[in-house]
Amino acid sequence: MYEFDYTTRFIRDVKRLKRKHYDMSKLDAVLDVLQCYDVQTLVTRYRDHGLQGQLSSYRELHIEGDWLLVYRIDGKRLMLTLARTGSHDEALS
């Protein structure tokens, strides 16, 4: 089971999304799946995939529509670094 490490930007993103009245229970559901790292569910339900270019060490999944979660896996420490969340423009900037 993985532990989470939250970047400062991720924490700010979550606060911003709460102010915009995003349904945080959907983020919690994704984090539960991520913590167990259920690859099948991540790929089929949340369209999890690796990123390219400067963000090639990160992965992205779609919580819903244009709401993304960008994260990185550190298998040596069983750690998931939650980097950004928000729309494509917000999360990938």
N, C-alpha and C positions, 0 to 999 in steps of 0.2 A: 504494500500500500504506500502510495506516494504522499509526501508532505508538500505544503505549499509555501512558496516564498513570494511575497507581493512587492512589486516595484512601487516606488512613489507615484509614478504616472498612473499605474493601475488603480491605486487607491483614489487618486484625484478623478480618474475616469468614472469609477463607481459612484462617487459623490455627485458628479455631474449628471449621471444617468438617473440617480434617485430623484434629483431635482426636476428632471424631465418626466418623472413618473413611469419609468420603465418597470416592468414586472420583475423584481429581483428574485422571485421564486424560480424563474427560468434559469437565472445565473446559478442559483444554488443547486438546481437539478444537474446542470452541466458539471459543476464542480464535484458533485457526488460521483458522477460517471468518470470524470478525470482522475479522481483520487484512486479509484480501483483500476484505472486505465483499461477500461473495457473497449478494446480496439474496434470490435465489430459494431458496437453502438455508436462510437465516435464517428466512424466512417459513414455508416448508413444513415443515421439520424441527424448528425451534426455536420456532415460533409468535411470532416477533418482532413487536412492535407498540409504538406510542407510548403514553405515559402521559398522564393528564389531571390537572387541578388544579394543585397546587403543584409537581408533578413533571413538568409538561408539556414541559419541555426535555429530558427523559430518555426512553429507550426501555427495553423489558424483553423478555427472551427466557427461555424455559423450557429449562434444561439437561436436566432430567428431572422428571416429576411436579410436586412442590412445591419444586423447586430452581431459583431464578431468578438471573438476572444483570441488573443495572440499569446502564445506561451512557448516555453522552452523546456525540454526534458533533460535532466541530469541523472542518468541511470546509475552513476557511481554512488551518489548520495541519496537516491530515491527521492529526488526533489523536482517539483514542477515550479518553474518561475513564471508567474502570471504577469505579463508585460503590459498589455493594453486591452481595452474593451471599448466598443462603440461602433459607429458606422465605418465603412471602408475608408472614407476620407479621414476620420478621426484616428482610427486604430493604426493605419499604415502610414501616417505622416511622421 
